[in-house]
Amino acid sequence: MPLLSEVEILINAGSGSKNKEEETRLISDVFKSNGIKAHFLLARNGPELLKLAERSARGKTETIIAGGGDGTVSTVAAAILGTSKRLGVLPLGTLNHFAKDMHIPLDIESATRNIISGQSVTVDVGSVNKRIFVNNSSLGLYPNVVHNREKQQRLGLGKWPAFLWATLRALVRYPLLSVRFNVDGTETISRTPFVFIGNNEYKMDLFNIGSRESLKRGQLSLYIAPLTGRAGLVGLGLKAFIGRLSDGKNFKALLAQELWVEPSQKSIRVAIDGEVSVMETPLHYLIHPKALHVIVPREAVKNPQESP
């Protein structure tokens, strides 16, 4: 990676902690002490973040930094996709799945230093109806829980009480999807409470679905939950929590480069890197191999010649 002289940092004001001023000062001090000019752009909401990211993608600065959670990373990544610009990640969100899978330090100072000294690699991204995702997309139970949680939060309920309320509501209602799948040209039909599509293969052995060993294999992963009753769905969650999903008996799992997902509804809630949108069906999923330049720790790069 060429010597850095200037970076643009897009901060999502709504991500993670409320100590944005303190975090910004720390980030600024690290860059300044290394002779790097840092331009901070603060977004108050998603649309504003997208507008700033698209402007940065058209600008001259080659290193664009996403400061926030997975939704922020996804938005910035989508804006710079197809350019030579490098994505730096400052994990200021709550879960930071992409940063973890990229072995990027979760400590803000260490993550900042990684952008200065790290190595640029190319990784895959997925898309659904041309909308980019860096982690995953899902239908059914999860997007319904997120939608209801956000609704309760707007009404004044705290994040975790709202999540618990939304989860219980989803289990009580237990909505099932009737879905037609076309996986690399092969059709199947299924009734399921939950469909998960990942950018590359996930380890299905954690409560949060798991992590990925690689984002460079040029594959989408499809996981379809079994048709089960409410008690079975709760049991599935418990098995996930204790790490018993990886035996392959609990999910139908497939790998593909292209997927068509056609629920019976004309439109449906779709979770994309943790953000929920209503999308028209059918849903067309594609993998885009090595389409995104990301700065990662040098020690995380197995092949020293991998840098683009």
PEDA-V633494 format. One record per pair of residues at least 12 apart in sequence whose ideal C-beta (glycine too) atoms are under 6 Angstrom apart, sorted by the first residue. I is the first residue (numbers start at 1). J is the second residue. D is the distance in Angstrom with one decimal. If there is no record, write none. Layout:
BEGIN
i->[I | I]
j->[J | J]
d->[D | D]
END
This chain:
BEGIN
i->[1 | 4 | 6 | 6 | 7 | 7 | 7 | 8 | 8 | 8 | 8 | 9 | 9 | 9 | 9 | 10 | 10 | 10 | 10 | 10 | 11 | 11 | 12 | 12 | 12 | 12 | 13 | 13 | 15 | 15 | 15 | 15 | 15 | 16 | 16 | 16 | 23 | 26 | 27 | 30 | 34 | 49 | 50 | 53 | 53 | 53 | 54 | 57 | 57 | 57 | 62 | 63 | 63 | 64 | 64 | 65 | 65 | 66 | 67 | 67 | 68 | 68 | 69 | 69 | 70 | 70 | 70 | 70 | 70 | 71 | 71 | 71 | 73 | 73 | 73 | 74 | 74 | 74 | 77 | 77 | 78 | 81 | 86 | 86 | 86 | 87 | 88 | 88 | 89 | 90 | 91 | 91 | 97 | 98 | 98 | 101 | 101 | 102 | 103 | 103 | 114 | 115 | 118 | 118 | 118 | 119 | 119 | 119 | 120 | 120 | 120 | 121 | 121 | 122 | 122 | 122 | 123 | 123 | 123 | 123 | 124 | 124 | 124 | 124 | 125 | 125 | 125 | 126 | 126 | 126 | 127 | 128 | 128 | 129 | 129 | 129 | 133 | 133 | 135 | 136 | 137 | 137 | 138 | 138 | 139 | 139 | 140 | 140 | 140 | 140 | 141 | 141 | 141 | 142 | 143 | 143 | 143 | 144 | 145 | 145 | 145 | 146 | 147 | 147 | 148 | 148 | 149 | 149 | 149 | 152 | 171 | 174 | 176 | 176 | 177 | 177 | 178 | 178 | 179 | 180 | 181 | 182 | 183 | 183 | 183 | 184 | 184 | 190 | 191 | 192 | 192 | 193 | 194 | 195 | 196 | 197 | 197 | 197 | 198 | 200 | 200 | 200 | 200 | 201 | 202 | 204 | 204 | 204 | 205 | 205 | 205 | 207 | 207 | 218 | 218 | 219 | 220 | 220 | 220 | 220 | 221 | 222 | 223 | 223 | 224 | 236 | 257 | 258 | 259 | 260 | 260 | 261 | 262 | 262 | 263 | 267 | 268]
j->[120 | 36 | 37 | 61 | 38 | 63 | 65 | 39 | 56 | 61 | 64 | 38 | 40 | 65 | 67 | 41 | 52 | 53 | 66 | 76 | 42 | 67 | 43 | 49 | 68 | 72 | 42 | 44 | 68 | 69 | 72 | 92 | 93 | 92 | 93 | 94 | 108 | 108 | 112 | 112 | 116 | 75 | 75 | 75 | 76 | 79 | 79 | 79 | 80 | 83 | 85 | 86 | 88 | 80 | 85 | 88 | 90 | 89 | 90 | 92 | 92 | 93 | 93 | 94 | 97 | 98 | 135 | 273 | 274 | 273 | 274 | 275 | 89 | 98 | 134 | 133 | 134 | 273 | 134 | 292 | 132 | 291 | 120 | 293 | 295 | 294 | 115 | 295 | 104 | 111 | 106 | 111 | 135 | 134 | 135 | 211 | 212 | 296 | 297 | 300 | 297 | 295 | 295 | 296 | 297 | 298 | 301 | 307 | 293 | 295 | 307 | 296 | 306 | 290 | 293 | 308 | 215 | 216 | 292 | 294 | 199 | 215 | 287 | 289 | 288 | 291 | 292 | 199 | 220 | 287 | 286 | 283 | 285 | 279 | 283 | 284 | 272 | 273 | 273 | 198 | 197 | 272 | 196 | 271 | 195 | 270 | 177 | 193 | 194 | 195 | 170 | 193 | 194 | 271 | 269 | 271 | 276 | 170 | 166 | 167 | 170 | 276 | 269 | 276 | 166 | 169 | 162 | 163 | 166 | 165 | 230 | 230 | 191 | 193 | 192 | 263 | 191 | 264 | 263 | 262 | 261 | 260 | 254 | 256 | 259 | 256 | 258 | 224 | 227 | 224 | 225 | 225 | 225 | 224 | 223 | 220 | 222 | 285 | 221 | 212 | 215 | 217 | 219 | 221 | 221 | 245 | 246 | 251 | 243 | 245 | 246 | 240 | 241 | 287 | 289 | 255 | 256 | 259 | 285 | 287 | 255 | 254 | 251 | 253 | 252 | 250 | 287 | 286 | 285 | 282 | 284 | 283 | 281 | 282 | 281 | 280 | 281]
d->[4.8 | 5.1 | 4.6 | 5.5 | 5.4 | 4.6 | 5.7 | 4.9 | 5.0 | 4.7 | 5.3 | 5.9 | 5.1 | 4.3 | 5.5 | 5.0 | 5.5 | 5.9 | 5.9 | 5.7 | 5.0 | 4.1 | 5.6 | 5.7 | 3.3 | 4.2 | 5.8 | 5.3 | 3.5 | 4.6 | 5.7 | 5.1 | 4.6 | 4.4 | 4.8 | 5.7 | 5.7 | 6.0 | 5.2 | 4.4 | 5.5 | 5.3 | 5.6 | 5.6 | 4.7 | 3.6 | 5.0 | 4.4 | 4.8 | 6.0 | 5.6 | 5.0 | 5.7 | 5.6 | 5.4 | 3.8 | 5.9 | 5.7 | 4.2 | 5.0 | 5.1 | 5.4 | 1.9 | 5.9 | 5.4 | 5.4 | 5.7 | 4.8 | 5.3 | 5.5 | 5.3 | 4.7 | 5.9 | 5.0 | 5.9 | 5.8 | 5.1 | 4.0 | 5.3 | 5.5 | 3.8 | 5.7 | 5.0 | 4.6 | 5.6 | 4.9 | 4.0 | 4.9 | 5.2 | 5.2 | 5.2 | 6.0 | 5.3 | 5.1 | 5.7 | 5.6 | 4.9 | 5.1 | 5.7 | 3.8 | 5.4 | 5.4 | 4.4 | 5.5 | 5.4 | 4.8 | 5.2 | 5.2 | 5.1 | 5.4 | 5.5 | 5.7 | 5.3 | 3.9 | 5.8 | 5.2 | 4.1 | 5.8 | 5.4 | 5.5 | 5.9 | 5.3 | 5.7 | 5.2 | 5.1 | 5.3 | 5.3 | 4.1 | 5.9 | 5.6 | 5.1 | 5.4 | 5.2 | 5.8 | 6.0 | 5.7 | 4.9 | 4.9 | 5.0 | 4.4 | 4.9 | 5.0 | 4.7 | 4.7 | 4.4 | 6.0 | 5.1 | 5.3 | 4.3 | 5.7 | 5.6 | 5.1 | 4.5 | 5.4 | 4.1 | 4.0 | 4.7 | 5.2 | 4.7 | 5.4 | 5.0 | 4.9 | 5.8 | 5.2 | 3.7 | 5.7 | 4.6 | 4.9 | 4.0 | 5.6 | 5.4 | 5.4 | 5.4 | 5.8 | 5.6 | 5.4 | 5.4 | 4.5 | 5.0 | 4.3 | 6.0 | 3.9 | 5.5 | 4.8 | 5.7 | 4.7 | 5.9 | 5.6 | 5.3 | 5.1 | 5.2 | 5.5 | 3.9 | 5.8 | 4.3 | 5.8 | 5.6 | 5.5 | 4.1 | 5.2 | 5.1 | 5.4 | 5.6 | 4.6 | 5.7 | 4.1 | 5.3 | 6.0 | 4.5 | 5.6 | 4.1 | 5.1 | 4.5 | 5.8 | 4.1 | 4.7 | 5.2 | 5.9 | 5.8 | 4.9 | 5.7 | 4.5 | 4.5 | 5.3 | 4.3 | 6.0 | 5.3 | 5.6 | 4.0 | 5.4 | 5.8 | 4.3 | 5.8 | 3.9 | 5.5 | 5.3 | 5.9]
END
